[in-house]
Each structure stands twice: as C-alpha cells, then as structure tokens.
Amino acid sequence: MADWEIWVVIGVLALATAATRSSFWLIGHHITIPKRVQEMLRYAPACALAAIIAPDLVLGPDGHAVLDLSNLKLISGIVATLYYLLRRNMLETIIFGMAFFTALRLLPTLVPVF
C-alpha cells in the first residue's frame, strides 16, 4: 500500500468510529431501546472480555490449542477464576492472577536443581 492509501484508511476508520460513537449522543433521546435488548446488552462486556482473553489463555505461540500443564497462562487463568469465585473482587483477582502467573514463570529460575 502507498502512504496515501494508509492515511485514507486511517481517516475513513476515524470517521466511522466517530459516527458510530456519537450517534447515540446525537439521537439517543429520540430512540428507545426495548427492555429485552437492554437486558441482553448487560452481558456484552463480559462476552467481549471472554472473546479477547480466552484465545490468549488457550493458544500457544504456534497458534494451536495447548490444554496441558505446560500452558502457564491457562493454569493462571483457572486459578484466578477460582479466586474470583471465592472472593468476588475483580481488582484482587487481577492482582492475584498476575502474581500467580509471574510466580509460575519465575519458579524454574528460583528453585535450585539438585
């Protein structure tokens, strides 16, 4: 692609983003969203987060699913999920999950081999 094509794509994407985000602000009072749709939209952030995080936890560096004990991200994600189910605190879960993942990654360097 030429430089001008890249800039045109960036401009069009910026306009599309601005139009879609400002549409609710500009015409939001004139349109009512049905109650059923509002109830379904409550789950949209959780679904989007799962769609972003799940592939990172399951896929290995080569793009194939790794579902064994060598996948430290998956193990950390499972442990963090269990922690959340016990504590119900998202900030603590993030901190605990990252600390657990870091500990798993550093464990081979910290434990001396006899």
C-alpha positions, -999 to 999 in steps of 0.1 A, spaced: 0 0 0 11 35 -7 14 60 21 -16 80 9 -37 48 9 -28 42 45 -38 77 55 -71 74 37 -79 42 55 -70 58 88 -92 88 80 -122 66 70 -118 45 101 -116 76 123 -148 90 107 -166 56 110 -156 54 147 -167 90 154 -200 85 136 -209 53 154 -199 66 188 -216 99 185 -248 86 170 -261 76 205 -252 110 218 -268 129 189 -301 108 185 -301 89 218 -331 106 232 -352 100 201 -348 62 201 -359 39 229 -342 6 232 -366 -23 240 -363 -38 275 -353 -72 262 -324 -57 242 -313 -37 273 -312 -70 293 -291 -87 266 -267 -58 264 -258 -63 301 -238 -94 291 -220 -77 262 -189 -65 282 -184 -100 297 -187 -117 263 -163 -92 247 -138 -97 276 -141 -135 273 -136 -133 235 -104 -113 240 -89 -133 269 -99 -169 261 -78 -172 229 -48 -158 248 -52 -184 275 -57 -214 253 -35 -208 223 2 -214 223 29 -195 205 24 -215 173 -14 -208 172 -25 -243 183 -45 -250 215 -24 -261 244 -45 -277 271 -19 -293 294 2 -283 324 28 -266 302 4 -237 295 11 -214 324 -14 -188 312 -43 -213 312 -33 -226 347 -31 -190 360 -65 -181 344 -81 -211 360 -66 -203 394 -76 -166 391 -112 -177 382 -114 -199 413 -100 -169 433 -127 -147 419 -154 -172 427 -143 -173 463 -136 -135 469 -158 -117 443 -134 -89 440 -122 -81 405 -91 -59 414 -79 -86 438 -84 -112 412 -63 -94 386 -35 -88 411 -36 -124 423 -38 -138 388 -8 -118 376 12 -126 407 4 -163 403 14 -162 366 46 -144 375 54 -169 402 49 -198 378 71 -182 352 99 -175 376 96 -208 395 122 -226 374 148 -199 380 141 -196 417 141 -233 427 176 -248 426 180 -280 407 196 -308 428 
